């Protein structure tokens, strides 16, 4: 919510009477639902809950969704037990409450968002954007191409067919664009493969007094919490019941769920911890919050002389991104370094296993204002096509290596397409704006 408030200029992709369904950001859409950046807004178009009328008006929809949600929980429990029984590797724990999260993403949210998208189509909304999360969620916990995961993908394909059928039946002409902003790469977690977490490794290398480890967390928890926040924000009986049910998980009107949820009455620490280690898939981020700004390689070496050598020589680490005061952005590997600002490689290029555009992506990351002091990408086993996630997920994305690095866009024949690789969200955003403009959407 705060990020969108700071960054939006009011002219997002959906500003021209568009709708946002089940997204992180709204794209400045005047109508949104299940969208995390707008769950606390009460000035959205229409009455709160109006977007769900088409779904709840048919009692069959609710009954069907509840039955399918229960079935999904049973499928999850059975599938997890089968992985244990057959000792399928790699695998991660799938204990409660994950079966409930899977039922939410694979059935309840999916049904709500697809029904509202079809209602938008019949209402003639000019542009509609939704994020189908189910396959991503199950891939994280089950594996990227296992039977139960592909079954979820087939179900999503049927939902796309329903949306396509609605578009053909609509009064106005619609074009469908399918965007996958990343893939996933499978593999044992860093802890499973090497017997320690990334923050354990940092703690030992630094002998630091306080090291705080954190993982990105499952985005499905965020969507579920956002939906509950939205449901609790109304004035009716249902909203009052929801506020009562979630009061122990609510902070400043926001429901917080999942492993990274803040304690409701938790106090703040007197001073920041010495080192923060965060994991997002096979990408690790190391910060030194007691020191202002981004530390240079020279400053890190002076304060923690064993840290960078320990990380760059670890067999589970592919490369580090740091910034040298003398030579600028540098990527460090076990047997070489790539000085990005100078265009110089010494020894073996640590980015070689990660593709022809790896240097462009890493250089872009180095330019972010709040980039971590040390960025860590896990090693990539090209033969097994595996990475080692720094969080407990069997399928992951966030860093580079393997199929996670291959997004795609499926668009209608005849549309303009780029003749150069699309690097980063900004470039993708510009192409989406162009497609809207070509269709007559200029706002």
Rosetta blueprint (number, residue, H / E / L):
1 X L
2 X H
3 X H
4 X H
5 X H
6 X H
7 X H
8 X L
9 X L
10 X L
11 X L
12 X L
13 X L
14 X L
15 X L
16 X L
17 X L
18 X L
19 X E
20 X E
21 X E
22 X L
23 X L
24 X L
25 X L
26 X L
27 X L
28 X L
29 X L
30 X L
31 X E
32 X E
33 X E
34 X L
35 X L
36 X H
37 X H
38 X H
39 X L
40 X L
41 X L
42 X L
43 X L
44 X L
45 X L
46 X L
47 X L
48 X L
49 X L
50 X H
51 X H
52 X H
53 X H
54 X H
55 X H
56 X H
57 X L
58 X L
59 X H
60 X H
61 X H
62 X H
63 X H
64 X H
65 X H
66 X H
67 X H
68 X H
69 X H
70 X H
71 X H
72 X H
73 X H
74 X H
75 X H
76 X H
77 X H
78 X H
79 X H
80 X H
81 X H
82 X H
83 X H
84 X H
85 X H
86 X L
87 X L
88 X L
89 X L
90 X L
91 X L
92 X L
93 X L
94 X L
95 X L
96 X L
97 X L
98 X H
99 X H
100 X H
101 X H
102 X H
103 X H
104 X H
105 X H
106 X H
107 X H
108 X H
109 X H
110 X H
111 X H
112 X H
113 X H
114 X H
115 X H
116 X H
117 X H
118 X H
119 X H
120 X H
121 X H
122 X H
123 X H
124 X L
125 X L
126 X L
127 X L
128 X E
129 X E
130 X E
131 X L
132 X L
133 X L
134 X H
135 X H
136 X H
137 X H
138 X H
139 X H
140 X H
141 X H
142 X H
143 X L
144 X L
145 X L
146 X L
147 X H
148 X H
149 X H
150 X H
151 X H
152 X H
153 X H
154 X H
155 X H
156 X H
157 X H
158 X H
159 X H
160 X H
161 X H
162 X H
163 X H
164 X H
165 X H
166 X H
167 X H
168 X H
169 X H
170 X L
171 X L
172 X L
173 X L
174 X L
175 X L
176 X L
177 X L
178 X E
179 X E
180 X E
181 X L
182 X L
183 X L
184 X L
185 X E
186 X E
187 X L
188 X L
189 X L
190 X H
191 X H
192 X H
193 X H
194 X H
195 X L
196 X L
197 X L
198 X H
199 X H
200 X H
201 X H
202 X H
203 X H
204 X H
205 X H
206 X H
207 X L
208 X L
209 X L
210 X L
211 X E
212 X E
213 X E
214 X E
215 X E
216 X L
217 X L
218 X L
219 X H
220 X H
221 X H
222 X H
223 X H
224 X H
225 X H
226 X H
227 X H
228 X H
229 X H
230 X H
231 X H
232 X L
233 X L
234 X L
235 X L
236 X L
237 X H
238 X H
239 X H
240 X H
241 X H
242 X H
243 X H
244 X H
245 X H
246 X L
247 X H
248 X H
249 X H
250 X E
251 X E
252 X L
253 X L
254 X E
255 X E
256 X L
257 X L
258 X L
259 X L
260 X L
261 X L
262 X L
263 X L
264 X L
265 X L
266 X L
267 X L
268 X L
269 X L
270 X L
271 X L
272 X L
273 X L
274 X L
275 X E
276 X E
277 X E
278 X E
279 X E
280 X E
281 X L
282 X L
283 X E
284 X E
285 X E
286 X E
287 X E
288 X L
289 X L
290 X L
291 X L
292 X L
293 X L
294 X L
295 X L
296 X L
297 X H
298 X H
299 X H
300 X H
301 X H
302 X H
303 X H
304 X L
305 X L
306 X L
307 X H
308 X H
309 X H
310 X H
311 X H
312 X H
313 X H
314 X L
315 X L
316 X L
317 X E
318 X E
319 X E
320 X E
321 X E
322 X E
323 X E
324 X E
325 X L
326 X L
327 X L
328 X E
329 X E
330 X E
331 X E
332 X E
333 X L
334 X L
335 X L
336 X E
337 X E
338 X E
339 X E
340 X L
341 X L
342 X L
343 X L
344 X E
345 X E
346 X E
347 X E
348 X L
349 X L
350 X L
351 X L
352 X H
353 X H
354 X H
355 X L
356 X L
357 X L
358 X H
359 X H
360 X H
361 X H
362 X H
363 X H
364 X H
365 X H
366 X H
367 X L
368 X L
369 X L
370 X L
371 X L
372 X L
373 X L
374 X E
375 X E
376 X E
377 X E
378 X E
379 X L
380 X E
381 X E
382 X L
383 X L
384 X L
385 X L
386 X E
387 X E
388 X L
389 X L
390 X L
391 X L
392 X L
393 X L
394 X L
395 X E
396 X E
397 X L
398 X L
399 X L
400 X L
401 X L
402 X H
403 X H
404 X H
405 X H
406 X L
407 X L
408 X E
409 X E
410 X E
411 X L
412 X L
413 X L
414 X L
415 X L
416 X L
417 X L
418 X L
419 X L
420 X L
421 X L
422 X L
423 X L
424 X H
425 X H
426 X H
427 X H
428 X H
429 X H
430 X H
431 X H
432 X H
433 X H
434 X H
435 X H
436 X H
437 X H
438 X H
439 X L
440 X L
441 X L
442 X L
443 X L
